[in-house]
Amino acid sequence: MKHYLFFLLIIAFLSGCKEKTFQLYKITGNQLDINDSLSTDSIFLNSIRPYKDTLRNKINTYLCYNPVILDRKEMPLESSLGNLYADICYEKANTIFLKKTTKKIDFALFNFGGIRTTIPKGNITVENIFKLMPFENKLVVVELSGKQTQVLFDYLENRKEAHPISHLRLKMTGNKLSSILINGAPFDVSKNYFVLTHDYLQHGGDQMNFFKDPISLFDTEYKVRDAIIDSLKDIDTIKVKLDGRFVKIK
């Protein structure tokens, strides 16, 4: 009898575990205004104060002096800010890449839209660079075939924007690229090239789909923002200018 009752209990339990279907009837919500009328939670504020103070000290750390405002819209195809950004990233990443692979990066390309603000005149702090580069993008090196690299140059030709570039010199005649020099040598479509960019663009961001399927991919594990901060803290004054790396002849 006991076994029979136990068996009935098991059946009753399993029948109660059958899948049930529910239908959403209504969703309601209330808007809560965050303003001075809300009371302060002193316990919470005291608990986060040490972290807040540490972050404030870090973000206000002085890096260097900047004598002029640097803006990405300085010229149609080139900017001093873009040159500074691309050159810093190239130098930092190339040191890592050379040490790990014994090879050098051929050139660097980043996107115009990735520069989010100006670098103001005066004392530059970590906060300025966080505003300039608020993303967590990491520097990566992609190996592209000559044909893939040609698509990259077609992109620059069509977009006609001041994308940050380094170790490239480009000339446009009319609406066409008439000269492409990579480290002083003419572009050779039969060669492979190691190109520095960051992971967002490597995944096709800003329609840079030519980066998506590289022959090889090397992750430096170095954030763009950290590369800029590390470089600026080692100098006294920012010195950068237009050097004609991307110009239109006529």
C-alpha positions, 0 to 999 in steps of 0.5 A: 500500500505504501508503495502504491501511495508513493507511486501516486504522489510521483505521478501527481508531482510530474503532472504538476511539472508539465509545460504551461503556456502564458500570455502577456496581458499588459505592461505598465511603467512609471517615469521617475524623475531624477532631480533634487527632490530625491533624498540622498543616500549617504550610506551609498555615497560613503561606500563609493567615495574612495572609488570616486576620489581615485577615479577623479585623481586619475582622470585629472592627471596632467600629461603635457602641454598643447600650444594650439587647438587640434581639430579633425576638420582642419583640412578636407583630407588631412588634420594635425590631430589625425596625424598625431593620432595615427603616428602615435598609434603606429609607433606604439604598435610597431614596437610591439609587432616588431618584437613579437613577429620581427616584421614591421607595420607598413602603414596605419589607417583609422576612421575620421569619425572615431575622433570624437572631439578636439584637443584643446589648447593648454594643459592636457589631462587624461580626461581630455584623451578619454573625451577624444577616444571614449571607446575601448578599441584595441590596436590590431594589425591585419595582413592584406593582399595587394587586391585587398589593399587596393580596395582600401585605397578605393575606399579612401578615394571615394570617401575623400575624408581626413581619415588618420593615416601614417606612413602613407602619402597620397595625392589626388588629381581630380577625384582619383588617387594619382599617387600612393606611396607606402613608406616612400615606395609606390604601392605594389598590388602584387605584395601583401601589406601589414596595416594597423587599425583597431578592432572596431574597424577590423570588424567592418566598422565605418564600412571598412569591410576590406579589413574583415577577412585578412590573411592574418590578424595580430592583436596588440592587446593595447587600447588606442586610448592607452597608446595616446596617453602613454605617448603624451605623458612622455613628452613636454609639449605636443608638436604636430603639423600638416605635412601633406600626407594626403593632398589634392593636386587639382 
